[in-house]
Amino acid sequence: MCYVQAQPFPRERANSKDSAFFAIAATPPMGWNSWNKFGCNVSEKLIKEIADAMYQSGMKDAGYQYVVIDDCWQVGRDENGNILADPERFPSGMKALADYIHARGLKLGIYSCAGSHTCQGRPGSRGYQFQDARQYAQWGVDYLKYDWCANQGQNARAAYKTMSDALKECGRPIVFSICEWGENKPWEWGSGIGHLWRVTADIRDVYQCVFDWGGVGVLEIIDVMADLYPYAGPGHWNDAEMLEVGNGGMTRDEYITHFSMWCMLAAPLMAGNDLRSMDPQTIEILTNKEAIAVNQDPLGKQARRFMDMGDYEIWAKELVNGDIAVCFMNRSEDVWKLDHDWRKNAMYFIRTANFRSNTYTVRDLWQHRDIATTDTTLKTDVPPHGVLMVRLSPVN
C-alpha cells in the first residue's frame, strides 16, 4: 500500500478587483450541452424540447440552468460581418430561442471558437470577437463555450483574453468557458480570463481508456484533475468535461462514480445525454441533491486525493460549517471490503480537510441516510468501479 503525504488545503486567493466577474460563476456552472449526444444535429426544436425536459424532469429544481448549443448552429456572416444562425434549423432566430429558455427560468449557452473556423468548419470568432460578443448579448446569451480548433498558432492566453475582454464589455453577464483541452495549462492563467477551463481532451463514454484518435475516459480525467486543486475556487473552475451519465456506455456504478467525483472535484456539471428520454436511474443520478450540494458548496474547494492505495483511493473535500465530503473510490474489478478506522486516519483528515470535531455523523449520500459516526469503524462493501460517498458533519 502507498500512502500519499497529506498537505493542507491552499489558502484562498486574493480577491480580484473585478469581483463581479467571479460572481457570475460563484459555484460550478450546471446545465446541459448538446455535443456528447447530438453532435452537429442541433435545432431550435431540439433545444426547446431539452429546455422543457430540464424543467419537467426535476433537473432545474436540482440546480441545472444552462442549455448550451454546441457547434454547428452557425452558417456564415452577413455583409456587415454579423454571425448568422442556420435559418433552416433555427427559423425563429437566437433571440426568440433565448426568450423561450428564459421564460422557463433557464439560461442559454452558445458555442464559438478562437480560430478562424470551428471544429466542424463553421465560422469562428477570430477577428470578430467584440462584434460577436455584442451579438450574443443582444440575443440574450448567458454562457459561451469557446473552442480552440483552427487556432493558427495563436498564443492561447492572448486569444482567450481578447474574447474575455469582449464579453466584459458587451453589457451582459456571460459565463466564459475556455475549451483549449488543457494543452496550454489554462489553470495557470485562466483565472480572471475565463470562469472555467477544460483540462483534458474530449471525454468518451467509458470508465477507463485513452483513444489514439482523441478522447479519454473518466479515470484519466480524474487523474489529471487530482493535482489541480490549487487553481479552483469561486468564479474559476477546473473543467473536467461534460457528463456522460445516461448515454449507455458505462454501468450504473461507473456512472455514480463519474457523477460523485465530478461533485467532489468542484467540476462544472454539464449533462450530455438526451434529457427527453431519461430512465429513472439516470434521473436519480443527475438529480441527487445531496451529491450536488457537495459540488455547489460555497467554499469552492476542490477535493484532494489524500490516500492512494493503488486500486483504492480516499478523497476529501472541505465544506461549509465544518463538514467534510469523503469519497472512497474503488478502481478495481473486485469488491473493496472497506474497513476504515476514522480515528486511526484522523491525522490525514486534520491536515487535508480541517478535521476538528471529536465526533462526526457519517451520511451516505447515495442511500440518503446516516450510516454511522466517526466513533466507530466503517465497514461496508464498495462495488467494482464504484464509490462510497459520505458527508461528515460535526456532532454538536
C-alpha positions as CSV (number, residue, x, y, z in Angstrom):
1,M,0.0,0.0,0.0
2,C,1.1,3.6,-0.8
3,Y,0.0,6.4,1.5
4,V,0.4,9.9,0.0
5,Q,1.7,12.6,2.3
6,A,-1.2,14.9,3.0
7,Q,-0.8,18.6,2.8
8,P,-3.0,21.5,4.0
9,F,-5.7,22.9,1.7
10,P,-4.3,26.0,-0.1
11,R,-5.2,29.4,1.2
12,E,-7.9,31.4,-0.6
13,R,-6.7,33.5,-3.5
14,A,-6.7,37.3,-3.0
15,N,-9.9,38.9,-4.1
16,S,-10.0,40.1,-7.7
17,K,-10.5,43.8,-8.5
18,D,-13.3,42.6,-10.8
19,S,-15.4,40.8,-8.2
20,A,-18.5,41.0,-10.4
21,F,-16.7,38.8,-13.0
22,F,-16.1,36.0,-10.5
23,A,-19.6,36.3,-9.0
24,I,-21.1,35.2,-12.4
25,A,-19.9,31.6,-11.6
26,A,-19.5,31.7,-7.8
27,T,-20.3,27.9,-7.8
28,P,-19.5,25.5,-10.7
29,P,-22.0,26.0,-13.6
30,M,-24.7,23.4,-14.0
31,G,-26.6,22.7,-17.2
32,W,-26.6,20.7,-20.4
33,N,-24.6,20.7,-23.6
34,S,-25.7,19.2,-27.0
35,W,-22.4,17.8,-28.2
36,N,-22.0,14.4,-26.5
37,K,-25.3,13.1,-27.7
38,F,-26.3,15.1,-30.7
39,G,-23.1,16.4,-32.3
40,C,-24.0,18.6,-35.2
41,N,-27.6,17.6,-35.2
42,V,-28.9,20.7,-33.3
43,S,-32.0,22.6,-34.0
44,E,-34.4,25.1,-32.4
45,K,-36.9,22.3,-31.9
46,L,-34.4,20.1,-30.1
47,I,-33.2,22.9,-27.8
48,K,-36.7,23.9,-26.9
49,E,-37.6,20.2,-26.1
50,I,-34.4,19.9,-24.0
51,A,-35.3,23.1,-22.1
52,D,-38.8,21.7,-21.4
53,A,-37.3,18.4,-20.3
54,M,-34.9,20.1,-17.9
55,Y,-37.8,21.9,-16.3
56,Q,-40.1,18.9,-16.2
57,S,-37.6,16.2,-15.1
58,G,-36.7,18.0,-11.9
59,M,-33.2,18.9,-13.2
60,K,-34.0,22.7,-12.9
61,D,-35.1,22.2,-9.3
62,A,-31.8,20.3,-8.7
63,G,-29.8,23.3,-9.9
64,Y,-29.3,22.9,-13.6
65,Q,-29.8,26.1,-15.5
66,Y,-27.7,26.5,-18.7
67,V,-28.9,25.0,-22.0
68,V,-25.8,25.1,-24.2
69,I,-25.9,24.7,-28.0
70,D,-22.5,23.4,-29.2
71,D,-21.0,23.5,-32.7
72,C,-23.0,23.7,-35.9
73,W,-25.6,26.3,-35.1
74,Q,-23.9,28.9,-37.2
75,V,-23.6,29.0,-41.1
76,G,-21.9,32.3,-42.0
77,R,-21.8,36.0,-41.7
78,D,-23.8,38.8,-43.3
79,E,-22.5,41.7,-45.3
80,N,-21.7,43.5,-42.0
81,G,-19.8,40.6,-40.5
82,N,-22.6,39.6,-38.1
83,I,-22.7,35.9,-37.3
84,L,-25.7,34.1,-38.7
85,A,-27.6,31.2,-37.3
86,D,-28.7,28.4,-39.6
87,P,-32.1,29.7,-40.8
88,E,-33.4,26.2,-41.5
89,R,-32.5,24.7,-38.2
90,F,-33.2,27.9,-36.1
91,P,-36.0,29.6,-38.1
92,S,-37.1,31.8,-35.2
93,G,-33.6,33.1,-34.6
94,M,-31.5,33.1,-31.5
95,K,-33.2,35.9,-29.7
96,A,-36.5,34.1,-29.8
97,L,-34.9,30.9,-28.6
98,A,-33.3,32.8,-25.7
99,D,-36.6,34.3,-24.8
100,Y,-38.2,30.8,-24.8
101,I,-35.5,29.4,-22.5
102,H,-35.5,32.4,-20.2
103,A,-39.3,32.1,-19.8
104,R,-38.7,28.7,-18.2
105,G,-36.3,30.1,-15.7
106,L,-33.3,28.7,-17.6
107,K,-30.3,30.3,-19.4
108,L,-29.0,30.0,-23.0
109,G,-25.5,28.9,-23.8
110,I,-23.8,29.1,-27.2
111,Y,-20.5,27.9,-28.9
112,S,-17.8,29.6,-30.8
113,C,-14.1,29.1,-31.4
114,A,-10.9,31.2,-31.0
115,G,-9.8,30.1,-34.5
116,S,-11.0,31.2,-37.9
117,H,-13.2,28.1,-38.1
118,T,-14.9,25.9,-35.5
119,C,-14.0,22.3,-35.1
120,Q,-16.8,21.4,-37.6
121,G,-15.7,24.0,-40.1
122,R,-18.3,26.7,-39.2
123,P,-17.2,30.4,-38.9
124,G,-15.1,31.0,-35.8
125,S,-14.7,34.3,-33.9
126,R,-11.1,35.2,-34.7
127,G,-11.2,38.9,-35.8
128,Y,-14.8,39.2,-34.8
129,Q,-14.5,38.8,-31.0
130,F,-16.1,42.2,-30.0
131,Q,-18.7,42.0,-32.7
132,D,-19.7,38.5,-31.8
133,A,-19.8,39.3,-28.0
134,R,-22.2,42.3,-28.7
135,Q,-24.3,40.0,-30.9
136,Y,-24.5,37.3,-28.1
137,A,-25.6,40.0,-25.6
138,Q,-28.3,41.3,-28.0
139,W,-29.6,37.8,-28.4
140,G,-29.7,37.2,-24.6
141,V,-26.9,34.6,-24.4
142,D,-25.7,33.7,-20.9
143,Y,-22.9,31.3,-21.5
144,L,-20.1,30.9,-24.1
145,K,-18.1,27.8,-24.8
146,Y,-15.0,28.9,-26.7
147,D,-13.1,26.2,-28.6
148,W,-9.5,26.0,-29.9
149,C,-9.7,24.5,-33.5
150,A,-8.1,26.3,-36.5
151,N,-6.2,28.5,-34.0
152,Q,-3.3,29.0,-36.5
153,G,-0.6,29.1,-33.9
154,Q,-2.1,31.9,-31.7
155,N,-1.0,32.4,-28.2
156,A,-3.7,30.8,-26.1
157,R,-3.7,33.2,-23.2
158,A,-3.8,36.2,-25.6
159,A,-6.6,34.7,-27.7
160,Y,-8.8,33.9,-24.8
161,K,-8.2,37.2,-23.1
162,T,-9.3,39.0,-26.2
163,M,-12.7,37.3,-26.1
164,S,-12.8,37.7,-22.4
165,D,-12.3,41.4,-22.8
166,A,-15.1,41.5,-25.4
167,L,-17.5,39.7,-23.1
168,K,-16.7,42.0,-20.2
169,E,-17.6,45.0,-22.5
170,C,-20.7,43.5,-24.1
171,G,-23.1,44.8,-21.5
172,R,-24.4,41.4,-20.3
173,P,-23.0,38.9,-17.7
174,I,-21.9,35.8,-19.7
175,V,-20.1,32.8,-18.3
176,F,-16.9,32.2,-20.3
177,S,-15.9,28.6,-20.8
178,I,-12.3,28.1,-22.0
179,C,-12.1,24.9,-24.1
180,E,-8.5,24.5,-25.3
181,W,-8.2,21.0,-24.0
182,G,-5.6,21.7,-21.3
183,E,-2.8,22.0,-24.0
184,N,-1.5,25.3,-22.7
185,K,-2.1,24.8,-19.0
186,P,-5.0,27.2,-18.7
187,W,-5.3,26.7,-15.0
188,E,-2.1,28.7,-14.7
189,W,-3.5,31.8,-16.4
190,G,-7.3,31.3,-16.8
191,S,-8.5,32.9,-13.6
192,G,-9.9,36.3,-14.4
193,I,-10.0,35.5,-18.1
194,G,-12.5,32.6,-18.0
195,H,-14.8,31.1,-15.4
196,L,-13.8,27.5,-16.2
197,W,-11.2,25.8,-18.4
198,R,-11.0,22.3,-19.8
199,V,-8.1,20.3,-18.5
200,T,-8.1,17.3,-21.0
201,A,-9.1,16.1,-24.4
202,D,-12.8,15.3,-25.0
203,I,-14.4,12.8,-22.7
204,R,-15.7,9.5,-24.0
205,D,-18.5,7.4,-22.5
206,V,-16.1,4.8,-20.9
207,Y,-14.8,4.3,-17.4
208,Q,-11.1,4.0,-18.4
209,C,-9.5,4.3,-21.9
210,V,-7.3,6.6,-23.9
211,F,-8.3,6.7,-27.6
212,D,-5.5,7.1,-30.2
213,W,-7.9,9.2,-32.3
214,G,-8.6,11.5,-29.4
215,G,-10.6,11.3,-26.1
216,V,-10.2,9.9,-22.6
217,G,-12.2,8.1,-20.1
218,V,-13.5,9.0,-16.6
219,L,-10.4,7.8,-14.7
220,E,-8.0,9.5,-17.0
221,I,-9.7,12.8,-16.3
222,I,-9.8,12.3,-12.6
223,D,-6.1,11.6,-12.5
224,V,-5.4,14.9,-14.4
225,M,-7.7,16.8,-12.0
226,A,-6.0,15.4,-8.9
227,D,-3.2,17.8,-8.8
228,L,-5.1,20.9,-10.0
229,Y,-6.9,21.7,-6.7
230,P,-4.9,24.9,-6.0
231,Y,-6.4,26.5,-9.1
232,A,-10.1,26.0,-8.3
233,G,-12.4,28.3,-6.4
234,P,-15.4,30.6,-6.7
235,G,-15.5,32.1,-10.2
236,H,-12.6,30.0,-11.5
237,W,-13.1,26.2,-12.0
238,N,-11.1,23.3,-13.4
239,D,-13.5,21.8,-16.1
240,A,-13.4,18.0,-16.1
241,E,-15.6,17.9,-19.3
242,M,-19.2,17.2,-19.8
243,L,-21.1,14.4,-18.1
244,E,-21.8,11.1,-20.0
245,V,-24.4,9.9,-17.5
246,G,-27.3,8.3,-19.4
247,N,-25.5,7.7,-22.7
248,G,-25.2,4.0,-22.2
249,G,-21.5,3.3,-22.3
250,M,-21.0,2.6,-18.6
251,T,-22.6,0.7,-15.7
252,R,-24.7,2.2,-13.0
253,D,-21.9,2.1,-10.5
254,E,-19.5,3.6,-13.0
255,Y,-21.9,6.5,-13.7
256,I,-22.3,7.0,-10.0
257,T,-18.5,7.2,-9.7
258,H,-18.4,9.6,-12.6
259,F,-21.0,11.9,-11.1
260,S,-19.8,11.6,-7.5
261,M,-16.2,12.5,-8.5
262,W,-17.3,15.5,-10.6
263,C,-19.1,16.7,-7.5
264,M,-16.1,16.1,-5.3
265,L,-13.8,17.9,-7.8
266,A,-16.0,21.0,-7.9
267,A,-16.2,20.5,-11.6
268,P,-19.0,22.1,-13.7
269,L,-21.9,19.7,-14.1
270,M,-23.0,19.8,-17.7
271,A,-25.2,16.9,-18.6
272,G,-24.6,15.5,-22.1
273,N,-27.5,13.0,-22.6
274,D,-30.9,13.2,-24.1
275,L,-33.0,14.7,-21.3
276,R,-36.2,13.9,-23.2
277,S,-35.9,10.1,-22.7
278,M,-34.1,9.6,-19.4
279,D,-34.8,6.4,-17.4
280,P,-35.4,6.7,-13.6
281,Q,-31.8,5.6,-12.9
282,T,-30.4,8.4,-15.0
283,I,-32.7,11.0,-13.3
284,E,-31.7,9.6,-9.9
285,I,-28.1,10.1,-10.6
286,L,-28.3,13.5,-12.2
287,T,-30.7,15.0,-9.6
288,N,-29.0,13.7,-6.4
289,K,-29.3,16.9,-4.5
290,E,-27.1,15.7,-1.6
291,A,-24.2,15.0,-4.0
292,I,-24.9,18.2,-5.9
293,A,-24.7,20.2,-2.6
294,V,-21.1,18.9,-2.3
295,N,-20.4,20.3,-5.8
296,Q,-22.2,23.6,-5.2
297,D,-20.7,24.1,-1.7
298,P,-19.9,27.9,-1.4
299,L,-16.4,27.4,-0.1
300,G,-15.5,26.3,-3.6
301,K,-12.9,23.7,-2.5
302,Q,-11.8,21.0,-4.9
303,A,-11.3,17.6,-3.4
304,R,-7.9,16.1,-2.8
305,R,-6.8,12.5,-3.2
306,F,-5.1,12.2,0.2
307,M,-4.8,8.4,0.3
308,D,-3.7,6.4,-2.7
309,M,-3.6,2.6,-2.1
310,G,-3.3,1.6,-5.8
311,D,-6.8,0.3,-6.7
312,Y,-8.3,2.0,-3.6
313,E,-8.4,5.8,-3.1
314,I,-9.8,8.1,-0.5
315,W,-10.7,11.7,-1.5
316,A,-11.6,14.5,0.9
317,K,-13.3,17.9,0.3
318,E,-13.8,20.7,2.9
319,L,-17.3,22.1,3.1
320,V,-19.1,24.9,4.9
321,N,-19.9,24.6,8.7
322,G,-17.0,22.3,9.3
323,D,-18.5,19.5,7.2
324,I,-16.3,17.2,5.1
325,A,-17.2,15.2,2.0
326,V,-15.3,11.9,1.7
327,C,-15.3,9.6,-1.3
328,F,-13.9,6.1,-1.2
329,M,-13.2,5.1,-4.8
330,N,-12.7,1.5,-5.9
331,R,-10.8,1.4,-9.2
332,S,-10.5,-2.4,-9.2
333,E,-12.6,-5.2,-10.8
334,D,-13.3,-6.6,-7.3
335,V,-15.4,-5.6,-4.3
336,W,-13.5,-3.5,-1.8
337,K,-14.1,-4.8,1.7
338,L,-13.8,-1.4,3.3
339,D,-12.7,-1.4,6.9
340,H,-12.0,2.2,7.8
341,D,-10.9,3.4,11.2
342,W,-11.6,7.1,11.3
343,R,-9.5,7.7,14.4
344,K,-6.5,5.8,13.1
345,N,-6.6,8.0,10.0
346,A,-7.6,11.2,11.7
347,M,-4.2,12.8,11.0
348,Y,-4.8,12.7,7.3
349,F,-8.1,14.5,7.7
350,I,-6.7,17.0,10.1
351,R,-4.1,18.0,7.5
352,T,-6.3,17.7,4.5
353,A,-9.8,18.7,5.4
354,N,-9.9,20.7,8.6
355,F,-11.0,17.6,10.7
356,R,-11.6,19.3,14.1
357,S,-14.5,17.7,15.9
358,N,-14.2,14.7,18.1
359,T,-17.2,13.0,16.5
360,Y,-18.9,13.4,13.1
361,T,-22.0,11.8,11.7
362,V,-21.4,9.8,8.6
363,R,-24.1,10.2,6.0
364,D,-24.2,8.1,2.8
365,L,-25.1,10.5,0.0
366,W,-26.5,7.8,-2.3
367,Q,-28.5,5.9,0.3
368,H,-29.6,9.3,1.8
369,R,-29.3,8.2,5.4
370,D,-26.8,8.4,8.3
371,I,-24.9,5.1,8.5
372,A,-22.5,5.6,11.4
373,T,-20.4,8.1,13.3
374,T,-16.7,8.5,13.3
375,D,-16.5,6.9,16.7
376,T,-17.0,3.5,15.0
377,T,-15.1,1.7,12.3
378,L,-16.8,2.0,8.9
379,K,-17.3,-1.4,7.4
380,T,-19.0,-1.9,4.1
381,D,-18.6,-3.2,0.5
382,V,-17.6,-0.7,-2.3
383,P,-18.5,-2.3,-5.6
384,P,-16.1,-2.7,-8.5
385,H,-15.6,0.7,-10.2
386,G,-17.9,2.1,-7.6
387,V,-17.7,4.6,-4.7
388,L,-18.9,5.2,-1.2
389,M,-19.6,9.0,-1.0
390,V,-20.3,10.3,2.5
391,R,-20.7,13.6,4.2
392,L,-19.2,14.1,7.7
393,S,-21.0,16.6,9.9
394,P,-19.7,17.6,13.4
395,V,-21.9,16.4,16.3
396,N,-22.8,19.5,18.4
